[in-house]
Amino acid sequence: MPVWRPFTTHYPGMPEAIPIVRAQGAYLYTADGRALWDGTSAWWVTVHGHCHPYIAEAIASQARTLDQVLFADFTHPAAEALVQRLGERTGLKWGFFSDDGSTAVEVALKIALQYFHNRGERRTRLLALEGAYHGDTFGAMSVSARSRFSAPFADLLFEVEWLPFPSPDNEDLLYQKLQAIEGRADIAAFIGEPLLQGTAGMRGYLPKYWDVIARAVRQAGGLVIADEVFTGFGRTGTLFATDQCAEKPDILCLSKGLTGGFMPLGLTLVHERVFEAFFTGEPLKTFFHGHSYTGNPLACAAALANLELWERAETQAQLEALVRTQAELARAWAERFPSLPVRQVGLVWATELPDSDTGYLSHHRHQLKAFALERGIYLRPLGNVAYILPTLASTAAELSRAVEVVAEYTTDAKLA
Ligand SMILES: Cc1ncc(COP(=O)(O)O)c(C=O)c1O
């Protein structure tokens, strides 16, 4: 099949992608009749479960009413209501639509840089966290950790200043770096994944570190960008990770779970004080950026339906129950396999498997995936980091079973 698949090494005789014919709740159904429990939430996008009827109906109804408009000249109720509601929820009143997580990040970076340009200030320096991943477009790659993925483009990525990943071990270094930015007149913005770096291997950190970074960046006159493309919509145990932080972002990037996992949509929310630099009537202070599908009505309708589901008490209760289960499973794992580090942040459970290559290319990525698939579970390890990120349609028993499959693999391969 001449379809070039993402993040996939291609070679003659490679395995075909598995045809999926339908999905429901926590399960994907293959063309050959197998049910696979989805332990990845479809690359971290599916929130309430696959094909959730409430979101499906909202999209169907929108599709019968209004499919698309040219968003520079027109608007529609779903887009207006979505930005209004998220603005009330986050305090970030203005929303700029794009198509996915990478473009939500590109938009955030460009807005931050142009904000200073419009104000006549020469601030162009960006700060990011070591290990960061913000997407695959050039700006997003530039603010992401340099890696084997971005090596072919290394010479073309712009320079960024790196802050150490916040942890008790790195605390002194982090504080030193933050002290060194005091009074700097060139800092435009800091961008970070609040509380949990996903692609880096599901690494969590405490809200106090987010706060201390955000305060230092603000004191230096820079903006704070929260990339909640992954952490948004319950992943860290609250709707947004920054709900757990005292310092709120000036700019917030959303995608992935924004539509409950149904439609591609990026949204960059911006504080009024940032928007003001663009609210001048001067043509050259326009944000000259846009995508053909900006504000797609079907995607906006899906996102609104997703927000409505989040207002239901049962959604919160289910999130809390699954977070408790993940925490219990992590505790039990630590006792059973003391040599294999285990992490749990909100809905995410993860463990590190030993390998001579502990990066993304670790052999566990293929071997554990194949092992779990044979047992009816879809996992996609981040190299040697096995993780489980369930949809809210999952049960405690399914989470335990998924962890048990990782345990069986670990025992079979004599890893602990
Ligand atoms: C934190 C974060 N930001 C941005 C992105 C990029 O999103 P997308 O893959 O939708 O472009 C990702 C994707 O995994 C992510 O985890």
Ligand as a Chemical Component Dictionary entry (heavy atoms), coordinates in Angstrom:
data_LIG
# 
_chem_comp.id                   LIG 
_chem_comp.type                 NON-POLYMER 
_chem_comp.pdbx_formal_charge   0 
_chem_comp.three_letter_code    LIG 
# 
loop_
_chem_comp_atom.comp_id 
_chem_comp_atom.atom_id 
_chem_comp_atom.alt_atom_id 
_chem_comp_atom.type_symbol 
_chem_comp_atom.charge 
_chem_comp_atom.model_Cartn_x 
_chem_comp_atom.model_Cartn_y 
_chem_comp_atom.model_Cartn_z 
_chem_comp_atom.pdbx_ordinal 
LIG C1 C1 C 0 3.289  18.385 24.054 1  
LIG C2 C2 C 0 3.060  18.235 22.585 2  
LIG N1 N1 N 0 3.014  19.336 21.814 3  
LIG C3 C3 C 0 2.795  19.274 20.499 4  
LIG C4 C4 C 0 2.623  18.052 19.870 5  
LIG C5 C5 C 0 2.395  17.995 18.396 6  
LIG O1 O1 O 0 1.082  17.673 18.120 7  
LIG P1 P1 P 0 0.657  17.105 16.673 8  
LIG O2 O2 O 0 1.223  15.724 16.617 9  
LIG O3 O3 O 0 -0.829 17.128 16.715 10 
LIG O4 O4 O 0 1.229  18.016 15.657 11 
LIG C6 C6 C 0 2.665  16.883 20.625 12 
LIG C7 C7 C 0 2.470  15.577 19.997 13 
LIG O5 O5 O 0 2.680  14.538 20.570 14 
LIG C8 C8 C 0 2.884  16.974 22.030 15 
LIG O6 O6 O 0 2.957  15.887 22.795 16 
# 
loop_
_chem_comp_bond.comp_id 
_chem_comp_bond.atom_id_1 
_chem_comp_bond.atom_id_2 
_chem_comp_bond.value_order 
_chem_comp_bond.pdbx_ordinal 
LIG C1 C2 SING 1  
LIG C2 N1 SING 2  
LIG C2 C8 DOUB 3  
LIG N1 C3 DOUB 4  
LIG C3 C4 SING 5  
LIG C4 C5 SING 6  
LIG C4 C6 DOUB 7  
LIG C5 O1 SING 8  
LIG O1 P1 SING 9  
LIG P1 O2 DOUB 10 
LIG P1 O3 SING 11 
LIG P1 O4 SING 12 
LIG C6 C7 SING 13 
LIG C6 C8 SING 14 
LIG C7 O5 DOUB 15 
LIG C8 O6 SING 16 
# 
